[in-house]
């Protein structure tokens, strides 16, 4: 685990809430879902990484810079807690990945001529679809 992940897990606040997920009658008695809150500003991320994280998080990021994740997939607190932490770390790791720059494709002269020829052909086909006049 890298230092950012360790820092994030040390700063995360957990609270258990009532879940609507699996658990049968148990969901009415035990708060099995976990809500993780992480102050993103405390991580001191690079501006580009922060921007990517904000985009990836979407509505899970609050205006105050808190990342809120709710894990309720499993029946137990422990499983939901592990699932929430894993999802948080995946989100942070994905935000750190630089997007691959797209290389511009270059068309050679022959390819360009073929493309323009095809466009001309389509144009003549469409031009032939005009209104029919009775002359």
C-alpha positions as CSV (number, residue, x, y, z in Angstrom):
1,X,0.0,0.0,0.0
2,X,1.4,3.4,-0.9
3,X,1.6,6.4,1.3
4,X,-1.5,8.1,-0.1
5,X,-3.6,5.1,0.6
6,X,-2.2,4.9,4.2
7,X,-2.9,8.6,4.7
8,X,-6.4,8.3,3.2
9,X,-7.3,5.3,5.5
10,X,-6.0,7.1,8.5
11,X,-8.1,10.2,7.7
12,X,-11.4,8.4,6.9
13,X,-14.3,8.7,9.2
14,X,-16.7,5.7,9.4
15,X,-20.3,5.7,10.6
16,X,-22.7,2.8,10.5
17,X,-26.2,3.4,9.2
18,X,-29.3,1.3,8.6
19,X,-29.1,-0.5,5.4
20,X,-31.8,-1.3,2.8
21,X,-29.7,-4.1,1.3
22,X,-29.5,-7.8,2.0
23,X,-29.9,-9.1,5.5
24,X,-33.5,-10.2,6.1
25,X,-34.9,-9.3,9.5
26,X,-31.4,-8.4,10.6
27,X,-31.5,-5.1,8.6
28,X,-34.2,-3.8,11.0
29,X,-32.1,-4.4,14.0
30,X,-28.4,-3.8,13.1
31,X,-26.9,-0.9,11.2
32,X,-24.9,-2.8,8.7
33,X,-24.2,-0.2,6.0
34,X,-21.1,1.9,6.4
35,X,-20.7,5.5,5.3
36,X,-17.1,6.6,4.7
37,X,-16.2,10.3,4.8
38,X,-12.8,11.6,3.7
39,X,-11.7,15.2,3.6
40,X,-10.0,15.4,0.2
41,X,-8.2,18.7,1.1
42,X,-6.3,16.9,3.9
43,X,-4.7,14.6,1.3
44,X,-2.9,17.6,-0.3
45,X,-3.3,16.2,-3.9
46,X,-1.9,17.7,-7.0
47,X,-4.4,20.0,-8.7
48,X,-4.6,17.7,-11.7
49,X,-5.2,14.6,-9.5
50,X,-7.8,16.5,-7.5
51,X,-9.6,17.6,-10.6
52,X,-9.7,13.9,-11.9
53,X,-10.9,12.7,-8.5
54,X,-13.6,15.4,-8.5
55,X,-14.8,14.2,-11.9
56,X,-14.7,10.5,-11.0
57,X,-16.5,11.1,-7.7
58,X,-19.3,13.2,-9.2
59,X,-22.2,13.6,-6.7
60,X,-20.2,11.7,-4.1
61,X,-18.1,14.8,-3.5
62,X,-19.6,17.5,-1.4
63,X,-19.1,21.3,-1.8
64,X,-16.8,21.2,1.3
65,X,-14.4,18.8,-0.3
66,X,-15.6,15.6,1.4
67,X,-15.8,12.4,-0.4
68,X,-18.8,10.3,0.8
69,X,-19.0,6.6,0.0
70,X,-21.8,4.3,1.2
71,X,-21.2,0.6,1.2
72,X,-24.2,-1.7,1.8
73,X,-23.6,-4.6,-0.6
74,X,-23.1,-7.2,2.2
75,X,-24.9,-8.5,5.3
76,X,-22.2,-7.7,7.8
77,X,-20.6,-4.5,9.0
78,X,-17.1,-5.9,8.6
79,X,-17.7,-6.9,4.9
80,X,-19.3,-3.6,4.1
81,X,-16.4,-1.8,5.8
82,X,-13.8,-3.7,3.8
83,X,-15.8,-3.1,0.6
84,X,-16.1,0.6,1.3
85,X,-12.4,1.0,2.0
86,X,-11.5,-1.0,-1.1
87,X,-13.7,1.2,-3.3
88,X,-12.2,4.3,-1.8
89,X,-8.7,3.2,-2.6
90,X,-9.7,2.2,-6.1
91,X,-11.2,5.7,-6.7
92,X,-8.0,7.3,-5.4
93,X,-5.8,5.1,-7.5
94,X,-7.8,5.8,-10.6
95,X,-7.6,9.5,-10.0
96,X,-3.8,9.2,-9.9
97,X,-3.6,7.5,-13.3
98,X,-2.7,10.0,-16.1
99,X,-5.1,9.6,-19.1
100,X,-3.3,8.4,-22.2
101,X,-2.9,11.2,-24.7
102,X,-4.5,10.3,-28.0
103,X,-2.1,10.3,-31.0
104,X,-3.5,12.2,-34.0
105,X,-4.0,9.9,-36.9
106,X,-2.6,11.1,-40.2
107,X,-4.2,10.2,-43.5
108,X,-2.0,9.8,-46.5
109,X,-2.8,11.4,-49.9
110,X,-4.4,8.3,-51.4
111,X,-6.6,7.8,-48.3
112,X,-7.7,11.4,-48.4
113,X,-8.6,11.2,-52.1
114,X,-10.6,8.0,-51.5
115,X,-12.5,9.6,-48.6
116,X,-13.4,12.7,-50.7
117,X,-14.4,10.4,-53.6
118,X,-16.8,8.5,-51.3
119,X,-18.2,11.8,-50.0
120,X,-18.9,13.0,-53.6
121,X,-20.6,9.7,-54.4
122,X,-22.9,10.0,-51.4
123,X,-23.6,13.6,-52.4
124,X,-24.7,12.5,-55.9
125,X,-26.9,9.7,-54.5
126,X,-28.6,12.2,-52.1
127,X,-28.9,14.8,-54.8
128,X,-30.9,12.3,-56.9
129,X,-33.5,12.0,-54.1
130,X,-34.9,15.5,-54.8
131,X,-38.5,16.3,-55.7
132,X,-39.8,14.7,-58.8
133,X,-41.1,17.2,-61.4
134,X,-43.6,16.3,-64.1
135,X,-42.1,17.8,-67.2
